[in-house]
Amino acid sequence: MTEDLSTAQAPTNVSKGQGKRGFIVALTGTSLEWYDFAIYSAASALVFGQVFFSSSDPLAGTLAAFATYAVGYVARPLGGILFGRLGDRIGRKKVLVWTLILIGVATFAVGLIPAYATIGIAAPILLVFLRLCQGVGVGGEWAGAVLISSEHGDPSKRGLFGSAAQIGPPLGNLMANGALALLALLPKDDFLSWGWRVAFLFSAVLVIVGLIIRFKIEETPVFEAIQEQGLTPKSPLAEVFKTERKALLAATMARIAPDVMYALSTVFILTYATRQFGLQPGQALLAVVIGSACQVFMVPAAGYLSDRMNRRLVTAIGAGLSIIYPFVFFPLMATGYFGIVLAVIFGLLCNSLMYGPQAALVSEQFSPRLRYAGSSMAYTIGGVFGGAIAPLLFTWLLGTYGTWLPLAVYIAVVATITLIGVSMAKNPDSRELTSHSVY
């Protein structure tokens, strides 16, 4: 590499208007994409085992459905590799348009797949393929949304501006579970045959809205400065693995527990509440909707708090609480419906304390010219070890041991790993927090 990074100059043409537009683009875009991702997650717990898999064993059907759910996470590193490289090579904005299209088309197509009873084994094969496409899109989406917001916004408020991408999952989850909760009011046979499909087909409208918004945003001033000064990396991923391995490891470990807590509080709980406590699907979905509505506010609050305090400290508090909380979560659910709602809310609070600052924490680990590739890889690899396998392990552990205690131990171990990752992470220097430095 021949570029002289010491001569790089930080851009100064950042306006408040650009920052607000970047925040809105990240918020709306990730909300729409996470609606697509979350609608699949909820349907995996409630519908897919019965519609797309042939099995007389409900547990086997649920495990198969959660396996396709996991495919979306396993596919994320592919998206991180593909779109992470492009994000540092051709720009944040262009990549975000393509990721939105990919996820939107895949989600719409899921709503058109015939049931197993109609086309046999082709049904789950198509389902897995489309989930793969979703995962690839989300793998490239997150880092771009974080950078389009934080690189347009005030560097001293990077936690708050970066949280725009973090609000997307709870807001998308709120819309997805809300849509399914309404559709679940249909007679059970109607819901299983066609009702759930409406939520998937509706994603086409949301994607069109998202594309209109994204086409109007400008490229970030940081990437424009990198291009103007000839600092665009030729092989971003190779450079990350060569020069920023510790940053990648720390960011990846910090990523794991938030996904596990999210999977517990919004995905696995749907199966656990309906099977262990006899809740109707609509009741379980309503509990998640209430929790997600609270999290829409908890996530930016945690991001804002991380700007006022040490970002690593806020994340560490969330990880520490996540070590303890699982031993409260399951007994709390056994107290009744109100306890289930509280269990979801407090589970998502633990998640929010880690997830709100996460966009800033992860992106700050990497130099700006490698930030898209590095952040994408940390996000997607951490997701594989976190959210991908969590529902599968939850279901298997519960089915094998018949008690929640092994699940709580597993969550505590994962939260400890994240705590170690946070301790390895670096704090940004004063230059990074006062300007859009391209160093």
C-alpha positions in Angstrom: 0.0 0.0 0.0 1.5 3.3 -1.0 -1.0 5.9 0.4 0.4 8.2 3.0 -2.3 8.2 5.7 -0.5 10.9 7.6 -1.5 13.5 5.1 -5.2 12.7 5.2 -7.5 15.6 6.0 -10.8 15.4 7.7 -13.7 16.8 5.8 -15.3 19.9 7.1 -18.5 20.2 5.0 -20.8 18.4 7.4 -24.1 20.1 8.1 -26.9 19.4 10.6 -29.3 18.8 7.8 -27.1 16.1 6.4 -26.9 14.5 9.8 -30.6 14.4 10.2 -31.1 13.0 6.7 -28.5 10.3 7.4 -30.3 9.4 10.7 -33.7 9.2 8.9 -32.2 7.1 6.1 -30.6 4.6 8.5 -33.7 4.5 10.7 -36.3 3.9 8.0 -34.1 1.6 5.9 -33.1 -0.7 8.7 -36.7 -0.7 10.1 -38.0 -1.8 6.7 -35.3 -4.5 6.3 -35.7 -5.7 9.8 -39.5 -5.9 9.3 -38.6 -8.4 6.6 -36.1 -10.3 8.8 -38.4 -10.2 11.9 -41.5 -11.4 10.1 -39.5 -14.5 9.1 -38.3 -15.0 12.6 -41.7 -14.8 14.2 -43.2 -17.1 11.5 -40.4 -19.6 12.1 -41.7 -19.9 15.7 -45.4 -20.0 14.9 -46.1 -21.1 11.3 -43.2 -22.6 9.3 -42.9 -25.9 11.2 -46.5 -26.7 10.3 -46.6 -25.3 6.8 -43.3 -26.1 5.2 -42.1 -29.2 7.1 -43.6 -32.7 7.2 -43.4 -34.1 10.7 -45.8 -35.4 13.3 -43.4 -34.3 16.0 -44.0 -30.6 16.9 -40.5 -30.3 18.4 -38.9 -31.6 15.2 -40.9 -29.2 13.1 -39.9 -26.3 15.3 -36.3 -27.3 15.2 -36.4 -27.5 11.4 -38.0 -24.1 11.2 -35.4 -22.6 13.5 -32.7 -24.2 11.4 -33.9 -22.2 8.4 -34.0 -19.1 10.7 -30.3 -19.8 11.5 -29.5 -19.9 7.8 -30.2 -16.2 7.7 -27.4 -15.6 10.2 -25.0 -18.0 8.7 -25.4 -16.3 5.4 -24.6 -12.9 6.9 -20.8 -13.2 6.6 -21.3 -13.8 2.8 -23.1 -10.4 2.7 -20.4 -8.9 4.9 -17.7 -10.1 2.6 -19.5 -9.0 -0.6 -21.0 -5.8 0.4 -18.3 -4.9 3.0 -15.8 -4.8 0.2 -18.0 -2.8 -2.0 -18.9 -0.3 0.8 -15.3 0.7 1.2 -14.7 0.6 -2.6 -17.7 2.2 -4.2 -19.5 3.9 -1.3 -22.0 3.5 1.4 -25.1 4.8 -0.4 -24.9 2.5 -3.5 -24.5 -0.6 -1.4 -27.5 0.3 0.8 -29.8 0.4 -2.2 -28.8 -3.1 -3.4 -29.2 -4.6 0.1 -32.7 -3.2 0.4 -33.7 -4.6 -2.9 -32.3 -8.0 -2.2 -34.0 -8.4 1.2 -37.3 -7.0 -0.1 -37.6 -9.4 -3.1 -36.7 -12.4 -1.0 -39.3 -11.6 1.7 -42.0 -11.0 -0.9 -41.2 -14.3 -2.5 -41.5 -16.2 0.8 -45.2 -15.2 0.9 -45.6 -16.9 -2.5 -44.1 -20.3 -1.6 -46.7 -23.2 -1.7 -47.0 -25.4 1.3 -45.2 -28.7 1.8 -48.6 -30.5 1.2 -48.6 -28.9 -2.3 -45.1 -29.2 -3.6 -43.3 -31.4 -1.1 -39.6 -31.0 -0.4 -39.4 -28.1 -2.8 -41.2 -25.9 -0.2 -38.5 -26.0 2.5 -35.7 -25.8 -0.2 -37.2 -22.6 -1.5 -37.6 -21.3 2.0 -34.0 -21.9 2.9 -32.8 -20.3 -0.3 -34.8 -17.2 0.2 -33.7 -17.0 3.9 -30.1 -17.2 2.5 -30.8 -14.2 0.3 -32.3 -12.3 3.3 -29.2 -13.1 5.4 -26.8 -11.9 2.6 -28.7 -8.6 2.4 -28.8 -8.0 6.1 -25.1 -8.9 6.3 -24.2 -6.0 4.0 -26.9 -3.6 5.3 -26.0 -3.0 8.9 -22.5 -1.4 8.5 -23.8 0.8 5.7 -26.7 2.0 7.7 -24.4 2.7 10.7 -22.0 4.7 8.5 -24.5 6.6 6.5 -25.9 7.9 9.8 -22.7 8.3 11.9 -20.5 9.7 9.1 -23.2 12.4 8.4 -23.8 13.2 12.0 -21.9 15.0 14.8 -18.8 12.8 15.7 -19.3 13.7 19.4 -22.8 12.2 19.2 -21.8 9.0 17.3 -23.5 6.8 19.9 -26.8 8.5 19.3 -26.5 8.9 15.5 -25.3 5.3 15.2 -28.2 4.1 17.2 -30.5 4.9 14.2 -29.5 1.6 12.7 -30.0 -0.1 16.0 -33.6 1.2 16.4 -34.4 -0.5 13.1 -34.6 -4.0 14.6 -37.0 -3.3 17.5 -39.1 -1.0 15.2 -39.1 -3.6 12.5 -39.9 -6.3 15.0 -42.7 -4.1 16.4 -44.2 -3.8 12.9 -43.7 -7.5 12.1 -45.1 -9.0 15.3 -47.9 -6.4 15.3 -48.9 -7.4 11.7 -48.8 -11.1 12.6 -50.6 -10.5 15.9 -53.5 -8.9 13.9 -53.5 -11.7 11.3 -53.4 -14.3 14.1 -56.9 -13.1 15.1 -58.1 -15.0 12.0 -59.4 -18.5 12.4 -56.4 -20.8 12.9 -56.9 -22.6 9.5 -57.1 -19.3 7.7 -54.1 -18.0 9.4 -52.0 -21.0 8.6 -53.2 -21.3 5.0 -53.0 -17.6 3.8 -53.2 -15.1 6.7 -49.5 -15.1 7.5 -48.6 -14.6 3.9 -50.2 -11.1 3.8 -47.5 -9.8 6.2 -44.8 -11.0 3.8 -46.4 -9.7 0.6 -46.9 -6.3 2.3 -43.1 -5.9 2.5 -43.2 -4.8 -1.2 -44.9 -1.6 -0.3 -42.3 -0.9 2.5 -39.4 -1.6 0.2 -40.6 0.9 -2.4 -40.9 3.6 0.4 -37.4 2.7 1.6 -35.9 3.0 -1.9 -37.4 6.4 -2.4 -35.8 7.7 0.8 -32.4 6.1 0.1 -32.1 7.6 -3.4 -32.3 11.1 -1.9 -29.4 10.8 0.5 -25.9 12.0 -0.4 -22.8 9.9 0.0 -21.1 10.4 3.3 -18.4 13.2 3.6 -15.9 10.7 5.1 -16.1 8.4 2.0 -16.0 11.3 -0.4 -12.8 12.6 1.3 -11.3 9.1 1.2 -11.9 8.9 -2.5 -10.7 12.5 -3.2 -7.4 11.8 -1.4 -6.8 8.5 -3.1 -7.1 6.4 0.1 -9.7 3.9 -1.2 -8.4 0.4 -0.2 -7.9 -2.1 -3.0 -8.6 -5.1 -0.8 -10.4 -3.9 2.4 -11.1 -7.4 3.8 -7.5 -8.5 3.4 -6.3 -5.3 5.1 -8.6 -5.9 8.0 -7.4 -9.4 8.6 -3.8 -8.3 8.2 -3.7 -5.1 10.2 -6.7 -5.0 12.4 -7.2 -8.5 13.7 -7.5 -7.5 17.4 -10.1 -5.0 16.5 -12.1 -7.6 14.6 -11.9 -10.1 17.4 -12.9 -7.6 20.1 -15.8 -6.3 18.0 -17.0 -9.8 17.1 -17.0 -10.9 20.8 -18.8 -7.8 21.8 -21.5 -8.6 19.2 -22.5 -12.1 20.5 -24.5 -11.5 23.7 -26.8 -8.8 22.3 -28.0 -11.2 19.6 -28.6 -14.0 22.1 -30.6 -11.8 24.4 -32.6 -10.6 21.4 -33.3 -14.1 20.2 -34.4 -15.1 23.7 -36.7 -12.1 24.2 -38.3 -11.9 20.8 -38.0 -15.3 19.0 -37.7 -18.3 21.4 -40.2 -16.7 23.9 -42.9 -17.2 21.2 -42.4 -21.0 21.3 -41.7 -21.2 25.0 -44.8 -19.2 26.0 -47.2 -21.0 23.7 -46.0 -24.5 24.6 -45.0 -24.2 28.2 -47.8 -21.9 29.4 -50.5 -22.5 26.8 -50.6 -18.9 25.4 -52.3 -18.3 22.1 -50.0 -17.1 19.4 -51.6 -13.7 19.4 -51.0 -13.3 23.1 -47.3 -14.2 22.8 -46.9 -11.9 19.9 -48.5 -9.1 21.9 -46.0 -9.5 24.6 -43.2 -9.1 22.1 -44.9 -6.1 20.5 -45.1 -4.4 23.9 -41.4 -5.1 24.6 -40.4 -3.9 21.1 -42.3 -0.7 21.6 -40.3 0.0 24.8 -37.1 -0.9 23.1 -37.6 1.7 20.3 -36.9 4.2 23.1 -34.4 2.2 25.1 -32.0 1.7 22.2 -31.4 5.4 21.4 -31.3 6.2 25.1 -28.5 3.7 25.5 -26.7 5.2 22.5 -27.1 8.7 23.9 -25.8 7.5 27.3 -22.7 6.1 25.7 -21.9 9.5 24.3 -22.1 10.9 27.9 -20.3 8.0 29.5 -17.6 5.6 28.4 -19.1 3.5 25.5 -17.4 0.4 26.8 -18.8 0.9 30.3 -22.4 1.1 29.1 -22.0 -2.1 27.0 -20.3 -3.8 29.9 -23.2 -3.0 32.2 -25.6 -4.6 29.7 -23.4 -7.7 29.5 -23.1 -7.9 33.3 -26.9 -7.8 33.7 -27.2 -10.4 31.0 -25.2 -12.8 33.0 -27.6 -12.5 35.9 -31.0 -11.9 34.2 -31.6 -15.3 32.7 -32.0 -16.7 36.2 -34.8 -14.2 36.7 -36.3 -14.3 33.2 -37.7 -17.9 33.3 -39.1 -17.8 36.9 -40.7 -14.4 36.1 -42.5 -15.9 33.1 -44.0 -18.6 35.3 -45.9 -15.9 37.3 -48.5 -15.2 34.6 -49.0 -13.1 31.5 -47.9 -9.9 33.2 -44.7 -11.6 34.2 -44.2 -12.7 30.6 -44.5 -9.1 29.4 -42.1 -7.9 32.1 -39.7 -10.7 31.2 -39.6 -9.5 27.5 -39.2 -5.8 28.5 -36.3 -6.4 30.9 -34.7 -8.9 28.5 -34.8 -6.2 25.8 -33.4 -3.7 28.3 -30.3 -5.8 28.8 -30.1 -6.1 25.1 -30.5 -2.4 24.6 -27.7 -1.4 26.9 -25.4 -3.5 24.7 -27.1 -2.9 21.4 -27.6 0.9 21.6 -23.9 1.8 21.8 -22.9 -1.2 19.6 -22.9 0.7 16.2 -20.5 3.3 17.5 -18.4 0.8 19.5 -17.9 -1.6 16.6 -17.3 1.0 13.9 -14.8 2.9 16.1 -12.6 -0.2 16.3 -11.6 0.2 12.6 -9.9 2.9 10.6 -12.4 4.8 8.5 -11.1 3.6 5.2 -11.7 0.0 6.3 -14.7 0.7 8.4 -17.4 -0.8 6.2 -15.6 -4.1 5.7 -14.4 -4.4 9.3 -17.7 -3.6 10.8 -19.6 -5.9 8.5 -17.4 -8.8 9.3 -17.6 -8.3 13.1 -21.4 -7.9 12.9 -21.9 -10.9 10.7 -19.5 -13.3 12.4 -20.7 -12.3 15.8 -24.3 -13.0 14.6 -23.4 -16.5 13.6 -22.1 -17.4 17.1 -24.9 -15.4 18.7 -28.4 -15.1 17.1 -28.0 -17.9 14.6 -27.6 -20.8 16.9 -29.4 -19.4 20.0 -33.0 -20.5 19.2 -31.7 -23.9 18.1 -29.7 -24.3 21.3 -32.6 -23.0 23.4 -35.0 -25.5 21.9 -32.6 -28.4 22.0 -31.5 -27.7 25.6 -35.1 -27.4 26.8 -36.2 -30.6 24.9 -33.2 -32.5 26.3 -33.2 -31.5 29.9 -36.8 -30.4 30.4 -35.8 -27.3 32.4 -34.7 -23.8 31.8 -31.6 -23.9 33.9 -29.2 -25.0 31.1 -30.5 -22.2 29.0 -29.7 -19.7 31.7 -26.2 -21.1 32.1 -25.6 -20.9 28.3 -26.7 -17.2 28.2 -24.5 -16.4 31.2 -21.5 -17.9 29.4 -22.2 -16.0 26.2 -22.6 -12.7 28.1 -19.2 -13.4 29.8 -17.6 -13.8 26.3 -19.0 -10.4 25.3 -17.8 -8.8 28.5 -14.3 -10.0 27.6 -14.6 -8.6 24.1 -15.6 -5.2 25.5 -12.6 -5.2 27.8 -10.4 -5.8 24.7 -12.0 -3.0 22.7 -10.3 0.4 22.3 -11.7 3.8 23.1 -11.6 6.3 20.2 -9.1 9.2 20.6 -10.1 12.8 20.9 -9.6 13.4 17.2 -12.1 10.7 16.3 -14.7 12.2 18.6 -14.3 15.8 17.4 -14.1 15.4 13.6 -14.9 13.1 10.7 -11.3 12.0 10.5 -10.3 9.7 7.6 -7.2 8.4 9.4 
